[in-house]
Amino acid sequence: MIALSLAEIAGIVGGQPYDVPDLSVTVTGPVVIDSREVQQGSLFAAFAGERVDGHDYAQRAVEAGATAVLAARPVGVPAIVVDDVVSALGALARAVVERLGTAVVALTGSAGKTSTKDLIAQLLERKAPTVWTPGSLNNEIGLPLTALRATAETRHLVLEMGARGIGHIHYLADLTPPRIGLVLNVGSAHIGEFGSREAIAQAKGELVEVLPEDGAAILNADDPLVRAMASRTKARVLLFGEAPDADVRGENVRLTDDGRPAFALHTPTGCSDVTLRLYGEHHVSNALAAAAVAHELGMSVTEIADALSGAGTLSRWRMEVTERPDGVTVVNDAYNANPESMKAALRALAAMGKARRAAGGRTWAVLGQMAELGDSSLAEHDAVGRLAVRLNVSKLVAVGGREASWLQLGAYNEGSWGEESVHVSDAQAAVDLLRSELRPGDVVLVKASRSVGLEKVALALLETTEGEVAVR
């Protein structure tokens, strides 16, 4: 964070200093919410959670080098006390971004936010110093924390924005007003909370409503609900996708023998070929979205294509492909899941297994619950099970309770009547099954909503091997 005195911070957040001997002392380190991450000069923001109260760690934070604590009550060490730490953190982020004048890029969507954000970050980092959301810290706490990592050298600030309801994105955008707003898609994620895809579109479109006239709304030309958001913004509209009228579009989309997307990238400045390091055709849309942002910020089509072809994954457990020494490939995509991302991952698995099938390799889909689907949950899980059969996935391992049984039921009703699908109770049962049956050449996809914790399966499969593993 840029250096700010405790007096300046107190003024920005409307706080009261307690136990502060010198208000001219400056915060020069990052703002953190975990006392274990404190660096010399940090500001420690104390949150009272369901199980842990950060105020109890205030003294430890100061002893570790924090200049002061942002708190809701006096804590016996230098602190700026406020009524609401979340609101104060947001106010501090807004003030810092305004002072820096950094170009803010904000993105939202039902699926692909984190993968696209990682691509954008890798493209823009080639042009100038860039700060971006780590992982999926895209809420009212994670977004300000990311913004506060910006320094005087930062030229691009790339922020992922999530929404659990109407008004959430508007709130986040008000904290860090973007000049470029990107909407990826409108899917079924969180439909149990929103009630309909139209309501999700209403929430996601809040991003383009706040853009300034000299800003840019980057919209998915292939998603009708996103394309329609053009009428909700006063900013200039830039379309991306495979549609013929997209300003930034992909043509001749295909998959390599091992399942990596390749396409011809067209921008208003020219055309160049791209072959991604990522797996699955769904990454084409993510790459085109990232290319549109990079084009808007002045990168040439050859620069963009070169950067896209070299970009990898920055966030863990998102199509994280690791090949074991024995020839088994583990695809850890267990960070989260919704119907769209689950189907995309299955198609990627099928593509990856295609070249291996001739040599006896098999594809395994180890799948668990997709959360927050409301009344559509049964139908969506059933549809995923059916798709696994249609894609000729060798074996479906459905892990968990009711929702997992619906996955297997869908596979059974689609024609999986033998041993192609199996229902196991938990992650350990899945690990035991896989350890006994995997053989060289097999590809294993592991995917479920974050709350299921299926990353344990992927990690256990990798821990069983000796020697080095190759992350691809």
Wavefront OBJ file of the C-alpha trace (Angstrom):
o trace
v 0.000 0.000 0.000
v 1.101 3.581 -0.488
v 2.465 5.101 2.725
v -0.227 6.748 4.860
v 0.070 8.161 8.356
v -2.221 6.910 11.088
v -3.716 10.413 11.195
v -4.547 10.167 7.470
v -6.041 6.706 7.897
v -8.168 7.840 10.847
v -9.481 10.719 8.763
v -10.278 8.515 5.759
v -12.170 5.865 7.724
v -13.724 8.220 10.296
v -12.012 6.354 13.133
v -10.852 7.195 16.626
v -7.198 6.565 17.580
v -6.611 4.520 20.727
v -3.248 3.860 22.373
v -1.490 5.641 19.492
v 1.504 7.589 20.818
v 2.303 9.234 17.494
v -0.281 9.794 14.751
v 2.427 10.767 12.271
v 3.715 7.185 12.149
v 3.059 5.708 8.702
v 1.715 2.401 7.473
v 4.110 1.225 4.769
v 3.323 -2.483 4.526
v 0.319 -4.416 3.264
v -3.098 -4.455 4.909
v -3.746 -7.977 6.216
v -6.492 -9.812 8.088
v -4.346 -12.765 9.217
v -1.790 -12.021 11.923
v 0.485 -14.677 10.417
v 0.804 -12.562 7.258
v 1.907 -9.387 9.016
v 4.981 -7.670 7.599
v 6.923 -4.753 9.020
v 4.752 -1.651 8.690
v 1.483 -3.515 8.038
v -2.000 -2.463 9.063
v -3.843 -5.377 10.674
v -7.620 -5.337 10.091
v -9.379 -7.220 12.881
v -12.591 -9.020 11.938
v -14.861 -10.884 14.308
v -15.759 -14.116 12.502
v -17.980 -17.013 13.496
v -15.120 -19.024 14.989
v -12.180 -16.612 15.275
v -12.099 -12.987 16.431
v -9.216 -11.063 14.907
v -9.239 -8.655 17.851
v -7.790 -11.486 19.958
v -4.716 -11.454 17.720
v -4.105 -7.702 17.746
v -1.187 -7.795 20.158
v 0.420 -10.643 18.245
v 0.089 -8.635 15.025
v 1.772 -5.573 16.500
v 4.543 -7.705 17.979
v 5.084 -9.144 14.487
v 5.594 -5.661 13.030
v 2.160 -4.169 12.383
v 2.083 -0.397 12.815
v -1.476 -0.439 14.100
v -4.791 -2.279 14.079
v -8.033 -1.332 12.339
v -10.570 -2.501 14.902
v -14.131 -2.291 16.157
v -13.015 -1.793 19.758
v -9.877 -0.830 21.721
v -7.423 -3.730 21.807
v -4.626 -2.516 24.092
v -2.213 -1.732 21.255
v -2.151 1.144 18.710
v -5.492 1.054 16.898
v -7.890 3.062 14.784
v -11.337 2.154 16.110
v -14.331 2.315 13.766
v -17.985 1.340 13.880
v -17.661 -1.153 11.020
v -14.315 -2.619 9.951
v -15.665 -3.816 6.583
v -16.898 -0.346 5.651
v -13.668 1.237 6.901
v -11.586 -1.154 4.819
v -13.654 -0.227 1.767
v -13.271 3.495 2.427
v -9.516 3.096 2.733
v -9.348 1.183 -0.555
v -11.426 3.832 -2.337
v -9.135 6.625 -1.087
v -5.973 4.800 -2.130
v -7.282 4.015 -5.633
v -8.365 7.634 -6.118
v -4.931 8.907 -5.093
v -3.098 6.505 -7.381
v -5.167 7.096 -10.503
v -4.506 3.491 -11.535
v -6.450 2.005 -14.463
v -9.016 -0.281 -12.819
v -10.288 -3.316 -14.731
v -13.237 -5.085 -13.111
v -14.751 -8.347 -14.247
v -17.686 -10.504 -13.277
v -19.626 -13.490 -14.599
v -21.176 -16.773 -13.534
v -18.231 -18.910 -14.621
v -14.599 -18.389 -15.584
v -13.950 -15.239 -13.540
v -10.785 -16.439 -11.865
v -9.306 -18.100 -14.951
v -9.985 -14.981 -17.030
v -8.627 -12.686 -14.332
v -5.428 -14.746 -14.289
v -5.113 -14.416 -18.070
v -5.695 -10.654 -17.978
v -3.085 -10.284 -15.261
v -0.471 -12.173 -17.265
v -1.174 -10.096 -20.379
v -1.107 -6.702 -18.660
v 1.917 -7.564 -16.539
v 3.903 -7.664 -19.772
v 2.929 -4.054 -20.426
v 3.273 -2.460 -16.969
v 3.212 -3.280 -13.226
v -0.122 -4.936 -12.450
v -1.915 -5.965 -9.259
v -4.710 -8.520 -9.421
v -7.119 -10.417 -7.193
v -5.390 -13.448 -5.649
v -7.475 -16.596 -6.012
v -11.166 -15.766 -5.688
v -11.011 -13.005 -3.061
v -13.799 -11.124 -4.814
v -16.115 -9.963 -2.015
v -16.434 -6.893 0.206
v -13.297 -7.903 2.139
v -11.147 -9.532 -0.535
v -11.600 -6.761 -3.104
v -10.413 -3.888 -0.852
v -7.491 -5.998 0.348
v -6.430 -6.471 -3.266
v -6.820 -2.784 -4.101
v -4.703 -1.860 -1.083
v -1.798 -3.867 -2.514
v -1.420 -1.253 -5.237
v 1.577 1.072 -5.022
v 2.709 4.205 -6.813
v 4.264 1.963 -9.482
v 1.031 0.063 -10.185
v -0.473 0.876 -13.585
v -3.220 -1.740 -13.816
v -5.504 -3.014 -11.064
v -7.466 -6.126 -12.101
v -10.343 -6.908 -9.772
v -12.669 -9.898 -9.804
v -16.166 -9.106 -8.492
v -18.590 -11.694 -7.153
v -22.234 -11.259 -6.225
v -24.568 -13.030 -3.833
v -27.459 -10.690 -4.524
v -28.699 -7.542 -6.209
v -26.584 -4.504 -5.295
v -23.403 -6.382 -4.379
v -21.473 -5.549 -7.543
v -22.659 -1.951 -7.412
v -21.200 -1.732 -3.891
v -17.868 -3.242 -4.950
v -17.615 -1.021 -8.026
v -18.239 2.027 -5.879
v -15.210 1.104 -3.740
v -12.869 0.878 -6.726
v -14.518 2.651 -9.677
v -13.487 0.828 -12.869
v -12.776 2.356 -16.255
v -13.051 -1.031 -17.944
v -15.856 -3.419 -17.003
v -15.943 -6.993 -18.344
v -18.965 -9.317 -18.112
v -18.174 -12.895 -19.096
v -21.466 -14.771 -19.001
v -24.728 -15.373 -17.174
v -25.146 -18.967 -16.025
v -26.725 -20.995 -13.262
v -24.208 -20.399 -10.473
v -26.034 -19.176 -7.335
v -29.396 -19.542 -9.057
v -30.736 -20.870 -5.763
v -30.077 -17.442 -4.254
v -31.103 -15.289 -7.232
v -34.085 -17.304 -8.428
v -33.538 -16.940 -12.189
v -30.888 -16.262 -14.808
v -32.587 -12.947 -15.528
v -32.022 -11.902 -11.917
v -28.391 -12.966 -12.204
v -28.080 -10.839 -15.340
v -29.570 -7.895 -13.480
v -26.903 -8.248 -10.778
v -23.965 -8.800 -13.132
v -25.006 -5.856 -15.303
v -24.563 -3.458 -12.399
v -20.898 -3.401 -13.394
v -21.508 -1.737 -16.761
v -24.000 0.717 -15.277
v -21.302 2.402 -13.182
v -18.753 2.827 -15.986
v -17.881 6.398 -17.036
v -18.561 7.734 -20.521
v -14.870 7.491 -21.401
v -14.750 3.902 -20.158
v -15.285 0.597 -21.953
v -17.866 -2.124 -21.373
v -16.483 -5.426 -22.672
v -19.351 -7.842 -23.281
v -19.700 -11.440 -24.440
v -21.254 -11.362 -27.910
v -22.113 -15.080 -27.650
v -24.290 -14.714 -24.521
v -27.617 -12.977 -25.273
v -28.118 -11.853 -21.664
v -24.663 -10.266 -21.601
v -24.932 -8.733 -25.058
v -28.173 -7.060 -23.967
v -26.277 -5.191 -21.245
v -25.028 -2.787 -23.933
v -28.220 -0.802 -23.384
v -27.399 -0.367 -19.683
v -24.129 1.541 -20.027
v -23.004 4.961 -21.172
v -19.515 3.605 -21.842
v -18.244 2.495 -25.220
v -19.101 -1.177 -25.908
v -16.542 -3.714 -27.119
v -17.816 -7.204 -27.978
v -15.771 -10.399 -27.719
v -16.586 -13.953 -28.736
v -16.965 -16.148 -31.780
v -19.889 -14.182 -33.224
v -19.083 -12.640 -36.632
v -19.735 -9.105 -35.348
v -17.491 -9.414 -32.285
v -14.778 -6.742 -32.175
v -12.357 -9.243 -30.663
v -13.180 -12.698 -31.953
v -11.839 -16.197 -32.349
v -12.015 -18.064 -35.636
v -11.068 -21.604 -36.646
v -11.362 -22.800 -33.042
v -10.012 -26.312 -32.548
v -8.347 -28.534 -29.969
v -4.849 -29.968 -30.176
v -4.357 -33.705 -29.725
v -3.949 -33.266 -25.980
v -6.984 -31.004 -25.547
v -5.501 -27.504 -25.700
v -7.479 -24.830 -27.567
v -6.066 -23.151 -30.660
v -7.648 -20.384 -32.699
v -7.053 -17.352 -34.869
v -7.333 -14.171 -32.802
v -8.851 -11.194 -34.609
v -8.760 -7.700 -33.121
v -9.339 -4.288 -34.737
v -5.555 -4.083 -35.250
v -5.029 -7.424 -36.987
v -4.927 -11.205 -36.656
v -2.558 -13.688 -35.015
v -2.661 -17.394 -34.106
v -2.984 -18.565 -30.510
v -2.442 -21.982 -28.910
v -3.219 -21.954 -25.213
v -1.372 -23.887 -22.528
v -4.705 -24.340 -20.768
v -6.989 -27.326 -21.323
v -10.548 -27.266 -22.632
v -12.415 -25.349 -25.314
v -14.189 -23.218 -22.692
v -10.948 -21.304 -22.224
v -11.337 -19.804 -25.703
v -14.035 -17.444 -24.421
v -11.892 -16.567 -21.394
v -8.903 -15.873 -23.637
v -10.945 -13.677 -25.991
v -12.231 -11.685 -23.015
v -8.675 -11.167 -21.774
v -7.575 -10.199 -25.286
v -10.320 -7.564 -25.462
v -9.101 -5.993 -22.224
v -5.492 -6.018 -23.428
v -6.531 -4.479 -26.757
v -8.411 -1.723 -24.937
v -5.258 -0.963 -22.953
v -3.075 -0.644 -26.028
v -1.476 -4.030 -26.651
v -0.996 -5.133 -30.262
v -2.532 -8.336 -31.568
v 0.885 -10.009 -31.814
v 1.713 -9.036 -28.222
v -1.626 -10.382 -27.053
v -1.320 -13.649 -28.976
v 2.200 -14.243 -27.694
v 1.173 -13.559 -24.101
v -1.917 -15.764 -24.328
v 0.094 -18.637 -25.790
v 2.495 -18.446 -22.852
v -0.041 -17.920 -20.063
v -0.739 -20.576 -17.463
v -2.868 -20.875 -14.341
v -2.078 -18.580 -11.409
v -4.757 -19.881 -9.028
v -4.725 -23.330 -7.462
v -7.140 -26.157 -8.189
v -8.555 -24.760 -11.434
v -7.888 -27.274 -14.218
v -4.521 -27.842 -12.563
v -3.012 -30.626 -14.662
v -0.293 -32.796 -13.136
v 1.257 -35.883 -14.696
v 2.502 -38.542 -12.313
v 5.704 -40.463 -13.020
v 3.628 -43.583 -13.692
v 1.752 -41.891 -16.543
v -1.496 -41.112 -14.701
v -2.668 -37.510 -15.236
v -4.601 -35.780 -12.437
v -6.749 -32.743 -13.271
v -7.526 -30.875 -10.057
v -10.465 -28.566 -10.800
v -11.911 -28.895 -7.327
v -11.960 -25.253 -6.264
v -15.582 -24.746 -7.267
v -18.312 -25.987 -9.584
v -21.540 -24.938 -11.238
v -23.447 -26.545 -14.110
v -21.614 -24.596 -16.803
v -18.118 -25.144 -15.430
v -18.840 -28.808 -14.667
v -19.921 -29.481 -18.253
v -16.936 -27.570 -19.617
v -14.565 -29.611 -17.448
v -16.132 -32.877 -18.639
v -15.679 -31.835 -22.266
v -12.048 -30.954 -21.516
v -11.565 -34.376 -19.907
v -13.004 -36.095 -22.972
v -10.675 -34.125 -25.245
v -7.634 -34.919 -23.111
v -8.449 -38.624 -23.111
v -9.046 -38.896 -26.836
v -5.408 -39.332 -27.811
v -4.740 -41.705 -24.910
v -7.642 -44.029 -25.600
v -5.842 -45.800 -28.451
v -3.096 -46.755 -26.010
v -5.564 -48.061 -23.421
v -5.853 -44.904 -21.347
v -9.166 -44.198 -19.640
v -10.948 -41.071 -18.441
v -12.258 -40.803 -14.882
v -14.665 -38.117 -13.691
v -14.633 -37.822 -9.904
v -17.500 -35.441 -9.236
v -19.349 -34.085 -6.219
v -22.116 -31.679 -5.326
v -22.716 -28.397 -7.127
v -24.016 -26.116 -4.373
v -26.552 -23.262 -4.347
v -28.718 -24.538 -7.204
v -32.024 -24.413 -5.343
v -34.967 -26.182 -6.955
v -32.951 -26.941 -10.090
v -30.377 -29.027 -8.221
v -31.776 -32.460 -9.082
v -32.145 -31.644 -12.780
v -28.673 -30.101 -13.028
v -26.906 -33.009 -11.318
v -28.874 -35.466 -13.441
v -27.810 -33.574 -16.586
v -24.132 -33.722 -15.637
v -24.342 -37.471 -15.078
v -25.996 -37.895 -18.472
v -23.332 -35.758 -20.163
v -20.549 -37.926 -18.729
v -22.089 -40.907 -20.519
v -22.633 -39.001 -23.774
v -18.995 -37.926 -23.777
v -17.949 -41.549 -23.321
v -16.158 -40.874 -20.040
v -14.784 -44.260 -18.988
v -15.891 -44.081 -15.379
v -17.923 -41.668 -13.263
v -17.200 -41.665 -9.534
v -19.947 -39.701 -7.767
v -18.798 -38.644 -4.295
v -21.064 -37.650 -1.416
v -24.714 -37.818 -0.452
v -27.961 -36.966 -2.185
v -26.536 -34.834 -4.996
v -23.934 -37.480 -5.813
v -26.697 -40.074 -6.080
v -28.429 -37.791 -8.587
v -25.214 -37.655 -10.642
v -25.082 -41.416 -10.770
v -28.811 -41.667 -11.488
v -28.382 -39.402 -14.505
v -25.570 -41.613 -15.787
v -27.643 -44.742 -15.214
v -30.680 -43.341 -16.995
v -28.491 -42.319 -19.938
v -27.265 -45.884 -20.370
v -24.511 -46.479 -17.808
v -25.785 -49.841 -16.598
v -22.542 -51.672 -15.991
v -19.607 -50.565 -13.875
v -19.102 -47.282 -15.713
v -20.473 -45.305 -12.764
v -20.187 -45.775 -9.039
v -21.412 -43.853 -5.993
v -19.062 -43.587 -2.991
v -19.727 -41.934 0.354
v -16.772 -39.612 0.759
v -13.373 -38.472 -0.497
v -11.460 -41.250 1.235
v -13.628 -43.912 -0.385
v -12.936 -42.293 -3.767
v -9.190 -42.301 -3.081
v -9.249 -45.961 -2.085
v -11.115 -46.890 -5.268
v -8.821 -44.903 -7.530
v -5.625 -46.156 -5.953
v -6.700 -49.720 -6.609
v -7.829 -49.215 -10.219
v -5.795 -46.452 -11.898
v -3.266 -47.487 -14.519
v -0.755 -45.666 -16.736
v -2.376 -43.447 -19.354
v -5.490 -42.723 -17.313
v -6.739 -39.147 -16.874
v -8.612 -38.262 -13.668
v -10.762 -35.133 -13.355
v -11.703 -34.056 -9.814
v -14.415 -31.401 -9.512
v -17.097 -30.219 -7.080
v -18.171 -27.126 -5.191
v -15.575 -25.823 -2.740
v -17.578 -26.891 0.309
v -17.233 -30.560 -0.685
v -13.444 -30.524 -0.318
v -12.730 -32.901 -3.206
v -9.268 -31.384 -3.670
v -8.306 -33.955 -1.020
v -8.792 -36.657 -3.642
v -6.463 -35.019 -6.156
v -3.831 -34.238 -3.540
v -3.947 -37.790 -2.179
v -3.475 -39.243 -5.658
v -0.364 -37.114 -6.125
v 1.033 -37.913 -2.684
v 1.061 -41.627 -3.526
v 3.708 -41.227 -6.206
v 7.463 -41.137 -5.897
v 9.748 -38.648 -7.608
v 8.893 -35.397 -9.293
v 5.560 -34.634 -10.920
v 5.187 -32.382 -13.924
v 2.592 -29.609 -13.747
v 1.557 -28.923 -17.346
l 1 2 3 4 5 6 7 8 9 10 11 12 13 14 15 16 17 18 19 20 21 22 23 24 25 26 27 28 29 30 31 32 33 34 35 36 37 38 39 40 41 42 43 44 45 46 47 48 49 50 51 52 53 54 55 56 57 58 59 60 61 62 63 64 65 66 67 68 69 70 71 72 73 74 75 76 77 78 79 80 81 82 83 84 85 86 87 88 89 90 91 92 93 94 95 96 97 98 99 100 101 102 103 104 105 106 107 108 109 110 111 112 113 114 115 116 117 118 119 120 121 122 123 124 125 126 127 128 129 130 131 132 133 134 135 136 137 138 139 140 141 142 143 144 145 146 147 148 149 150 151 152 153 154 155 156 157 158 159 160 161 162 163 164 165 166 167 168 169 170 171 172 173 174 175 176 177 178 179 180 181 182 183 184 185 186 187 188 189 190 191 192 193 194 195 196 197 198 199 200 201 202 203 204 205 206 207 208 209 210 211 212 213 214 215 216 217 218 219 220 221 222 223 224 225 226 227 228 229 230 231 232 233 234 235 236 237 238 239 240 241 242 243 244 245 246 247 248 249 250 251 252 253 254 255 256 257 258 259 260 261 262 263 264 265 266 267 268 269 270 271 272 273 274 275 276 277 278 279 280 281 282 283 284 285 286 287 288 289 290 291 292 293 294 295 296 297 298 299 300 301 302 303 304 305 306 307 308 309 310 311 312 313 314 315 316 317 318 319 320 321 322 323 324 325 326 327 328 329 330 331 332 333 334 335 336 337 338 339 340 341 342 343 344 345 346 347 348 349 350 351 352 353 354 355 356 357 358 359 360 361 362 363 364 365 366 367 368 369 370 371 372 373 374 375 376 377 378 379 380 381 382 383 384 385 386 387 388 389 390 391 392 393 394 395 396 397 398 399 400 401 402 403 404 405 406 407 408 409 410 411 412 413 414 415 416 417 418 419 420 421 422 423 424 425 426 427 428 429 430 431 432 433 434 435 436 437 438 439 440 441 442 443 444 445 446 447 448 449 450 451 452 453 454 455 456 457 458 459 460 461 462 463 464 465 466 467 468 469 470 471 472
